[in-house]
Structures are given as structure tokens and as C-alpha cells.
Amino acid sequence: MIACYALWLALILGVGWILSQTHTLLLEVSLELRFNPWVARAVRQLSLPVLGLFWLVFLFWLEHYLRKGVQEGRFVARALRASGATIGAGLIIIILRSVMS
């Protein structure tokens, strides 16, 4: 059970970093597309609360998902699936940010 919560903590921190990079990517895209300043401001002010809400929902869902995996004896499979999805999302954001630069 300790491994479950250690992985949970690592993944929520990783997803938090990914979402902060997503926020930066959204700002870069809005500047690159030369949106109206009002649109750029709306992106800046709305993306952070929306991404934060997504992170909060993800936090509770991931805890439930991993804890159920421990109870059902499928923790390793669920841990690999959640870790793979997190790493994949991180790679996609890193690639997109490098393309934008």
C-alpha cells in the first residue's frame, strides 16, 4: 500500500508539471497565432483554472484507480498503465513545445 501512495504522489506531481507546461504551450500558441490581445488574455486567465480543475479531478481519480488495483491484485498493471500515460503525455507536450520554439 505504501508503494501505491508513493507512485500516486509521483504521478500527481508529474501531471502537475505536465499541466504547467501545457499552460505555457497554450500561451505560446496564442502568441504565435497572433490572436487579438483579448483572446490571449482570456487564454491566460482561463487555462490555468481549467487545467487546475482537471488536475484536481485527476488526483482523486488516480488515487481510486491505484487503490482499487491494490485491492484487486492488479496494482502492477494499473501502475504501468498510469505511468505510461503520464510519460506519454509529458513527451507529447515536450515535443510540441520544442516544435513551437
PyMOL commands that set and color helices and strands:
alter all, ss='L'
color gray80, all
select helices_A, chain A and resi 2-32+37-72+75-100
alter helices_A, ss='H'
color red, helices_A
deselect
rebuild
show_as cartoon
